[in-house]
Amino acid sequence: MAQNVNFDLHHPLIEAGVESPADEEGVQDMFHQLIAEQSQNEGLHEAIELQQLQKELDEEGRDNVAYLSSPPHEFRRPYREQSDNEFEGNERPDDPLIAERWSSATLKILSSMPSRTIGRSRGAIISQYYNRTMQLRRRRQSRPAIRDFSHSARPSIRGYGMVADATDGEDTGLCKRDRLVNNLQNLSAGDRMRMLQEMPLSVAEKRDLRRSAIEKEKQTDLDRKLSCCYQLKYYIIIAVRHTWYSWLSFLHSLQLWQVTLKRVSGRFGSGVLSYFLFLKKLLFLNVFLFLVMGAFLVLPQAMHPPELLVKTRSFSGLELLTGAGYFSDTLMYYGYYSNYTLNRSSRDKAGGQNISVFNSTNLNCTSKHLSYNMPLAYFFTIGMAFFITCIILVYSMSKSFGQSFRIEKSDSILTKKVFCSWDFKVIRENSVKLMSENICTQLKELLAEVDQKHVTNTACQKLWRLMVHGLAWTICIAGITASVIAIFYFSDFIHQNLKQTPGAPQNSFLKKASLLALPLLVSLINLLLPGLFNLTAWMEEYESPSVRTYVSLGRNLLLKVSVLAILCYHWLGRVANEYESIGLECWESFVGEEFYRFLLMDFIFTLLYSLFGELLWRIFTEKVLKRRRKPEFDIAKNVLDLIYGQTLAWLGVLFSPLLPAVQTLKLLLLFYIKQSSVMMNCQSPRKPYRVSQMTTIFITLLCFPSFLGASVCVTYTMWSVKPSLTCGPFRELETMFQAGKRWMEELEQDNPKLSLLARAHTYLVEHPLFLFIGAGIFLIVIYFHSQVVDGQRKIISLLQEQIENEGEDKKFLITRLQQIHERKRTPAKRLTRQESAC
């Protein structure tokens, strides 16, 4: 690819007179050697043409270097007129690269440069590409790609000067064009297209050549008689290809919310788009989790329902908010699942009694039939679901690192976006309008990033900004601390209240309503405290919108993590250890109900925020304040709300296997509500900014603080917390983990050959070292991938610097060559003047 070189003689190195590593004689010898080699390769004809060119230039007295590369006749005169107009009334430039005439050796070197091939005559181009198509036809069997050709095989100006163009007649040009059309006709469609793309002709001429080649190919196909087998083979290939492309187009059309996401991206930019893409990813994760839990836990238990004591529970409608009462003894919660091996025939023979694998009753019966051990299924389904989710998150984060931390600079991305972003297959008016709006927004973001200026502040200004930032963080941390303390003491108050009234009726309306107190308080804090964060961010006056978003993300993350830590302590520290004192039979089901209430309250308060924070504020500003200013979409708060809800879903899946279904429904409704609210009530950011790394940050926050914390809590519950004695698949066990341990012991007793499997289970599952090793491997993979991306970025920057140095080298060599040429011409001029004087 040709590199533009700035022939600036006022460069500091040139003005300082920095000498080349080689002396002037060495440079001259090097160029003479290069001229000799090129003369041997190209023959005497080109040398004669160059001499004629030099004589013509000497006679006409032209001093413009660009004249060499301009085509003759119609192009020569406009350029001369333009050049005269540009320099009219001003002095001619004294640049030796322009003002002086060139020697034949210099002309030879300059004509060899790739950048001098622009602007050749049309006849020379057709002749050159006729030869290339002939060579391609001779190698038709292998048919190499055009991009595999070396740069030296590309056409040059050296054999196609103005003299050659003048000697070529019109008949010769037409003959060459016909031969080129014939050769293009015999090429494949891909090679023909690439050959036409590489021709430095106008678009109209390329289109004319392609039309002529296609028409001649059609005429040849009509004249040629095809056999029936060949025609059948041809039609079969076309049908299969058409079917395949139709299938790919159908799969592409099945992408969820494709048009909606494009509309959001076109109006609000990549920042708001990243929120909806993140919501879409969370939706797929919850669908996967729901399918796993439904296939291995819910569906088998629904086919073999347990025998429970008949309890009359009325439905008052409040159960939809609390999740308790009518839904307590259903597939929704942990307490409904049985602790025996599901086998219908064995249960019938045993008189309808539960067959417990841990008591070793009727093992012969269970071994003779297909059985399903529910405790083991519950344990391993939860474990494998978390393990696969971890792999998905690590892969997504690793892939996002490679996509977001771009090696390219903003200038190069802007160039690609300007010249290569339009899709010419888009023909519908709505699609064209949407695509143009999207490209316009992306260009605004790239231009804002390119024009971003770093303001240098004085020492007093830096001290003042540091004090403002410190005050803002103090206010935020104080608000988070006060909220956490309030949640801690309020949850303790509710727990003590349940201890004092353990015998209160379960179905009383007041007790059902009191279950919503703690979720209401937490959701209210999550709604109000981000407003305080936005107020402090306004006080800090961040110049970059992206920096403001990242700071807000950090503060909201600190709030969510603190709240979830207090809630986990409340559930696993208080409720799990003292569930009998508060009148609970199954503390796991109660904790599952709590997670359901928290998810539901979070969804309700999100709706309230969209109503009061966006809709009513827009109406107030338009009707009362008489302004058209709408609120901006708070990316940080909304994203952290999504992460908070997903963390609740991961924490509660152990106690409520159907909780991913509730989270999936919540995300579906949330997408349409947020999309409608954003389009009607919000405005695009006043300062457009590109958030190339925001999606990666979202996935990182979802993986490490959210998923890692949920995995630690679930692992702690299964390894350390004692299950309930009268409900669930792990009843009568010290820990949930003992289900797998006892099953491996019984399996080893029945079949001693499987002792190796039991030992593997002991060392890999029972010891937590395996978990730490697995987590370490994942972290190492992420680290190495980030290092590879960083290394590629450094290599690209070094290559770009090398290209710039190559341009500087060319400029330096041409300047030195011109100086040598001037020194040789100076004595000749003096001698000529002396002779004329005499």
N, C-alpha and C positions, 0 to 999 in steps of 0.2 A: 504493500500500500504506500502510495506516495506521501511523503511527510513534508508539510509546508515549512519552509525555512525562511527566516527573517534575515535578509541581507542588510544588516545594520552595521555600517562601518564606524558608528560612534559607540560601539560596545567598549566597555572599560578595558578589556584585555587588548583590543586592537589599538585603542588610543595610547595605551601604555607601551605599546611596541613590544609585546611579548613575542619572542621568536619561537619558531617551530622547533621540535626536537631535531629535525633534520635541517640542513642548510638549504640555501636556495638552489644550489646545483643539484642536490639530491632530489628536491621536489621536481626540478625540471627534467631530470633523468627519468623519474618515475612516470611522469606524464608522457614523455616521449615513448617509453616502453609500452604504455597502455595504448597510445595511438598506433604504434606498430602492430600490436596484436589485433586491434580492431580492423586495421587496414588489411591484414592477411585474411581475416575471416570474412570480410565483406567485399573485397575485390576492388578493382580499379575504378569501377563505374561510380561508386559512391564518392571516392576521392575527387574525381573530376567534377561531380555535381557540387561538392563542397567548395572547390576552387571557383566554380562559376558563381556560386552564391556569394563568396567573398568578393569576387570582382564586381558583382552587381552592387553589393553594399558599398564598396569603395567608390564606385562611380556615382551612385546616387547620394552618397554622404549621409546615410541614415545612421542614427545613433541610438536606436531603440532596440533593446535586446528582445523584447516580446515580439518584435516583427518576425523573428526566426520561426516562432511557433504558430504564427497566425496563418490561416489558409489564404490562398491567393484569391485574386479577382474580387469577389463580392465582399470578402472579409477584410481585405487589406485597406481599402479606402476608408471605411467607417472608422477603423481603429486609428488611422492617421489623422482623420479629422477630429476624433475625440481627443487624441493626444495633443493636437495643436490647440484645441479649445482649453484644455486643462492648463497648459503652460502659457497661454496667451496673456500678455501683460505682466508676466512674472519671468524671473530669470530661470534658465534651464538648470536642472539639478546638477550639482558638481559631483555626484556619486560616480566613482570610476567604474562601478558595475553597470552603469547606464550610459554615462556621458561618452565613454570611449568606445571606439570600434574594436572588434575582436579579431584576433588572429585565427588562422585556420585550425591551429591546434586547440585553441580555447573553444572554438565552435564545435570541434569534434567531441570534446569532453562534455560540453553542455548538451549536445544533442543526444548523448548516451544516458542522460539522467531521466529517470521515469517521469518526472514532472514535466519534461519538455515534449511528451507525446500528446499533450492536450492540444486540440485545435488542428489536427492534420486534415489533409484534403480528403474528400469523400472517396475519390477513386483509389487513393492509397489504402484507405481502410478496407475497402471491398476486396482489393487484391490481397492484402495481408490475411484477411479472414477466409478468403477462398483457399489459400494454401493451408490454413489451419483445419478447415473442414475436410480437405482432401486427406490430410494426415489422420484425422479422426475416423474417416471412412475406411482407411486401410487397416486401422486397428479396430474394426467394427466388432470382431469376435469378442475381444476382451472388453471393449467399450469403456475406457477409463473415464472417470469424472473430470469435468473441466477444472474443478478446483485443485486437482492433483497436478496440474501443469505447473512447471516452474515459472518464476517471474521472468526469467530470461527468454522464455518462449513468447512473451507478450509483444505486440507490435511496437515499432519504434518509428521515429521520424527520420531516421538516418537515410533510408533508401527512398524517401518520398518527399523530395524538396519541391520547390516551386517550378523548377525546370522540368522535372518529370511530369508534373501536372500540366504544364504547358504543352508538352509533346503528346500527351495522351489525347486521342481524339474521342469524339462522342461515341463512335461505333465501338471503340475499344472498351469504353466504360460500360456501355450496355452489354457487351459480351461478357465482361467480368461479372456484372450483376446477375446475368442469366446463369452463369456457371455457379455463382454463390448460391442462388436460389435452388439449383439442382442439388448441390451438396447439402444444403439445409433440409431439403425434402427427404433425403436418405438418412438423416440422423433421427435418433429417438426424440420423443417430445421433450424429455428432460434436458438432453444435451442441446437441443435446438434452442430451448428457452434460455439456458445458461450462456450459450454462445451469443445470442442476441443481446442479453443483458450486458455482456462485456464489451460490446461494440460501442465505441465513443461516437455514436450518431444521435441525431435527434429522435424524439419519441415517434414522430410521424414517419420517419424513414424506417425505423425498426418495425412499426406496425405494418408498413407497406411490405417489407421483406417477409414478415411472418404470414401475412395474408397471401402473398404470392406462393410461398412454400406450401401452405395448407391447401390452396386451390390446386396446385400441381400434384400434390399427394393424392387428393380426392380423385382427380382425373386419372391418375395412374392406377388407383384402386379400381375404378370403374372399368378401365381397359383390361385389367388383369382378371382372368377367370379363376375364381377360388373353388376349391373342391368342397364337397358337402361336409367332410370331416373337419376341414379347417374352419368352415363357417360355424359348425356346431361348437367346436372348441372355443372360437372367438366369442360367441354368444354366451356360453357357459361362464367364461372368465368375466365378461362384463356383468352378468347377472350376480355372480358371487361378489364381485367388488361393490356393486351397487347395494347389495344386501348388507354387506359389512359396513359401508359408510352410513347407511340408514340406521343400522343398529347403534353405531357410535353416536350418531346425532340424537337418537332416542335416549340413550343413556345420559348424554349431556343435558338434554331437556329435563331429566328427572332430578337434577340438582335442586336442592331445597332453597327456596327464596332467592333465586338467581336474579330475577328482574328487580325485586325489591332492594336487594343489596346494591345493585348498580345505581338505582335511583338515590339511595342514601349516600353512596360514595360521590355521586355527581353533585349533590347539593351541599353536603357537609364535610366532605373530605375524608382522609384516611383515618383520622382520630375517632370519629363517631362510627365509621365502618368497622374499626377493630373491635368495638364493643359488641356489635351484632355478630361478627365472625366468632368471637369468643363464646357468645351465647349459643351459637350453632354447634360449636365443638362440645360444649357441656351437654347439649341435648343428645348428641350421639353417644357420649359416654354413659349417660343415664339410660338410654335405650338399650345399650349393650348390657349394663348391669341388671336391668329389669328382665331381659331375656334369659340371662344366666340364672338369676334367682327364680324366675318363673318355671324354667325347664327342669331344674334339679331339686327345687324345694317346694314351691307352691303347687305345681301340677301333680307330683306324686302324692302329696298330702291331701290334696282335694279329691283324688281318686280313692284314697283310703282314709276317710275322716275318722278321727279318734272318738272314743266313747267318753263323753263328758257328762258331768252332772247337769241335769236340766235346770237352767236358771231363767226365770222370767225377767226379761229386761225390756222396758218400754222405750219407745223411740219418740223423743220430744222435739227433734230438730237441732237442739244444741249440741248433739253428738257430732254433727258435721264440723263444728268449731273445736270441740275438745278432743274428739277421737276416742273418747271413753264410752262406758255404758254399753250401748248396743254393739259396738265394734270390738269390745274387749275379747270376746271368745270367738274370733274369726281368724282367717288366714292372714289378717293384717299384722298380727303381733306374735312374738316369740312363744308366749304361753300356750298357744293352740297346738303347736307341733308336738308329735309323740316321740317317745324315747325307745321305741321298739323297732324291730325289723319288719318292714311292710311286706306281708305275705298273706293273701286272702285265704288260701286253702289251709294253711297251718292254723290260722286263727279260728277257722271253723271247726277244726278237729280239736282244738284246745278249749272249746266251749266259749269262744268269744273273748278270751282273756288276752291281755297284751303280752306278747312274747318279748321278753327283755333279753338282749344279747349279753348283758352284763351279769345276769343271774344264771346264764347257761341253761335255760329251760328250753326243752324241745329243739335242741340244736340239730338233731337228726332230721327233724321235719324241715327246718329252715335251709338245711344244706341240700335237700332233695329237690327243692323248687327254686325258681328265680326269686331272689329276695332283694330288698332295698333297705339298707341300714340307714335309718333317718338321722341318728346322731352323727355318724360318720359323714353322711351327705351334707349335713348342716355345717360341720366343721370344715371339711375340705372345699365346699362350694364357696364359703366366705373367703377362705385362704386363697383359692385359685382366682376368684374374682378380683381381689386386691392385687394379686401378683400380675395378672394380665393388664389390669388398669395401670399399674406401675410401668410396665413395658410400653404401653401406648403413650403414656405421658412422657417418658424418657425419649422415645422415638420422636414424638411431636416437638419436644423441646430441642432435640438435636437438629432436626430438620429446620426448625424455625431459626436456629442460630445461623445456619448457612444461608437462609433467605433474607434475613433482616439485616445482619451485619455485612452490608454490601462492600465489596472490594472497590467498586467503581465510585468515582467522585460524583458530586451533584452535577457538575458541568457535563460530564459524559452522559449521565442519565437524562439530563435535560435535552441534550442533542438527540438521543434516541427517541425520546418522547415527542419531540417536534417533528422528526422526519419519518419515524417508523411506527407510530402508535395507531394510525388509522387502519381500520379493517374494511377493505373495499368490498367484502362480501355482504356487508350490512346495507340493505336497500330500503327497508321499511322506514317510514317517516318517524315513527315513535322511537325506533331503535337508533336511528341517526341522531335524533335530537338528544336522546339519553347518552349516547356515546360522546357526542361533542361536549355536552355538559360535564361529563366525567373527565375528559381530557383537559378541559379548561380548568377545572379545579386542581387537577394534578400539576398542571403547569404553574398555577399560582403558588402551590406549595413548594415546588422546586425553585421557582424564582425567589420566594421568600427565604429559602435556605441559602441560595447563592448570594443574595444581597444582604445576608445577615452580617451586621457590623458589631465587632467587639469594642465596647466603649471602655476606655481606660479611665478609671476613677482616681482621684487624689487620695492621699492618706486619710484625710478627714472624712471624705465620702465613704471610703472603705470601712472606717471605724463606725460611722453612723449606720451603715447597712448591717454591719455585724451586730450592733446593739439591737437593731430592729428585728433581725432574724432570731437572736437570742430571746427577746421578749415574746415573739410569736411562738417559738417552740415551748417556752415556759407556760404560756397560756394553754396551748394544746395539751401538753403533758399533765397540767393541773386538771383540765377538764376530763381527760381519760382516767386519771387516778380517782377523781371524785365519782365518776360513773361506775368504775369497778368496785369501789367501796360500797356504793349504794346497792349494787346488784348482790354483793356478798352478804350484806346484812339483811336485805329483803328476802333473799332465798333462805337464810337461816331463820328468819321470822316465820316464813311459811312452813318450814320443816318443824319448828317447835309448835306451831299451831296444829299441825297434823298429829303430833305426839299427844297433845292435850286432848284432842277429840278423836281417838282412834275408833270409837264405836259409833260415830255418826253415820247415818244412813247414806249408802253409796249413791242413791238415786236422787238425793235432794238437789233442788235447783241451785241453791246457794253454794253448795260444795262444788257442783260442776262449774259454776261461774268463777269460783275462786281459783280454779285450776288455770284460768287465763291471765291471772294477775302478773306472774313472773314473765311470760312471753310479751305481755303488753308493755311492761317496763323496759325490757331489753330492746324491743322494736322501737319504742319511743326514743330511747337514747341513740339508737342507730340512725334515726331520722333527724334528730335535732343537732347532734354534735358535729356532723359534717358541715352544717351551716356555720358553726363557729370556726371550723378549719378554713372555709372559703373567706370568711371575714378577715382572718389573720393573713391569708395569702394576698388579699386586696391591700392590706396594710404594708406588706413586704414589697409590693410593686415589682414583680419579676418581669424582666424584659422579654424573656423567651416563654411562650405559652407551653412548650413541651416541658421545660424545667418546672413550671408551676404545676403541671399535671403530675409529674413524677413526685414532687414534694407532697402533693395532696394524696397520692397513692400511699406513700409511706405513713402518713398520719392516720389515714383510714385503716390501713393494715394493722397498725399498732392498736387501734381501738378494737377491731374485730378479734385479733388474737387474744387480747386481754379478756374480753367478754367470754370467748369460748373456753379459755382456761378456767375461769371461775365456774362456768356451767359444768364442765367436766368434773371438777372437784366436787360440786354439789351432787351430781348424779352418782359418781363412782365412789365418792368418799362418805357421803351422808346416807343417801337413799339405799345403796347396795348393802351397807353394813348394818343399818338400823331399820330395815323394811318391815320387820315384824312389829316393832314398837309403834309404827304409824298405821298399822292395820292393813298391810299389803300382803297378799298371798304370792304374788309374782312380781318382783321388782323389775324384771326385764321388760314385762309388758307395760308397766307404768312409765319407765324411761322411754320406751317406744312411743307411747302416747305423748310424752313431753316433746319429743322430736317432731312429731306430727303437728303439734300446736305451734311450735316455734316456726316451722316452715310456713304454716298457714298465716300466722301473724305477720311474718316477713312479707308475704305476698300482698296482704291487705294494706300494709303501710306503704309498700311500693306503689300501689294504686292511689293511695291518698297523696303521696308525693307528686305523682303525675297529675293529679287533679288540682291540688292547691299550689304546688310549687311551680307548675308549668302552665296549666290552662287558666286558672284564675289570675295568675300574675300577668299573663298576656292580655287578658280582658281588662285588667286594671290599668295597665300601661296604655292600652289603646283608647279606652273609654274615658278614664279619669285624667291620666297624665297627658293624653293627646300625643303620644309618641308611638312610633312604629318599631320601637326597640323591643325585641323579644329576648327571653332568657336563653343563655347558651346551655348546651347539653353538658352536664357534669359527668365527665367520663370516669374520673377516679371513684366517685361515690357509687355509681351504678355498677362498675366492674367489681368493686369490693363487696357490694351486695350479692352479686352472683357467686363470688368465691365463698362468701359466708353461707349462703344457702347450700352450695355444693358440699361444703364441709359438714354441715348438719346432715345431709343425705348420706355421706360416707360414714359418719359416726353412728347413725341410726339404723343402718342396714342390718347390723347384727341383731337388733332388738325388734325391727320391723322389716321383714323381707320385701314387703310391697311399698316401702317408702320411695324407692327409685321411680315407681309408677307415678306417685304423687309429685315428685320433683319434675318428671317429664311433662306432666300436664301443666304444672306451674310455668315451666320454661316456654311451652308453646303459647300459652295465653300471654305471657310476659312479652314475647317477641312482637306479637301483633299490637299489644297495647303501647309498648314503647315506640314502635315504628309509627303508629298513628300520632302519638303525642309529639314525637320529634318533627314529623312533617308539618304538623299544624301549629305547634306552639313554640318551636325553637328556631333559632337562626344559626347560620353558619358562623364559625369563629371570625371575629373582627380581624385578627391577625392570622392568616393562613399559615399552617406549619405542617411539615411532613413528619409522621411518627413511624419511621421505618422499623424501630426496635420495640415498639409498644406491645405488639402481639407476642413477641418473645418474652417480655417482662410479665405479661399476663399469665402465660403458660408456666413460667418459672415460679411465680407466686402461687399458682394452683398446685404445682408439684411439691414444692418444699415446705412452705408453712402450712398449706392446707392438707394435701394428701399425706404428707409425712406425719403431721400431727394426728390426723385421723387414724393412720395405721398404727402409730404408737399406742393410742388409747384403746383401739380394738384388740391389739396384741396383749396389752396389759390386762384387759378384761378377760380374755380367753386363757391367759396363763396364771393369773393371780387371784381374781375375784371369784368367790364361791357362788355357784348358781343357786337358784331357788330350789327348795326341797320338794315342792308339790306340782311344778309345772315345767314345761319345756322339754326339749330333747336331752338336756344334761342334768336332769334331776337325779338326786342321790349320788352325785359326784362331787369331789372336792373342787375341781376346776373343770372347765370345758375341755381343756387340753387332754384330760385323762381318757376321753372317749377314744381318741386315736391310739393312745398307749395301751389300753386294755384290749382293743381289737387286735393290735399287733401281737400281744402276748397270747391271746387265744389262737391266732393264726399260726404262731410258732408252735404251740402245743399240738394242734391238729396236723400240721405238716412240718416236720423238723427241717425239711429241705429249704424252707423259706426263712431260715434263721438269718441268712445274709441280709434279706430285706428288712427284718426286724432291727438288725444292727445299724443298717443305713438310716432307718427311721430314728433310731436313738441318737445318732451322732449329728444328723442333718436337721431334724425337726425339733427334738427336745432341747437341744442346746441353742441358746440365742446367738452363738458365734456365727452360725450359718446366715442368720439374718443380717448381721453386721457385714459379713463378707459380701453378700449379695448387694447390699446397699453401697458398699465401697466400690464394687465392680461397676455399678451403674454410674457412680460419680466419676470414676476414672474414664469411662467411655465418653461422658459429657465433656470432661476436661480435655481429653485428647482431640475430640472433634472441634472444640473451640480453638485449641492450639493450631490445628490444621488450617482452619479458616484464617486465623491470624497470620500464619506463615504464608498462605496464599496472598493475603493482602500485602505483606511486605515484599513478596516476589514481584507482584504487579507494580508496586510503587518503584522498585528498582528497575524494572523493564521500562517503565515510563521515563524515568530519569535517564536511562541509557539511550532511549530514542531522542530525547532532547539533546543529549551530548553528541549524538550522531549528526543532528542538524547543525550544531555549533561547529563540529569538525568540517562539514561540507562548506559552511560559510567561511571558515578560516582558510581552508585549502584554496577555494576559488579566489579569495582576496589575495592570498600570496601569489597565486598564478597570475593574476592581473597585474600585481606589482612587478613581477618579473617581465611580463610583456611590455609594461610601460618603460622599464629600464632599457629594454632592447630597442624600443622604438625611438627613444630620445636621441641617441647618436645618429640614427638614420635621418631624423628630421633636421638636425643641425647640419648634416652633410648636404642635404637637399637645399637648405636655405643658403649655404655658402656657395653652392654651384649656381643657384639662381642669381645670387648677388654678383657673382663673377660674370 
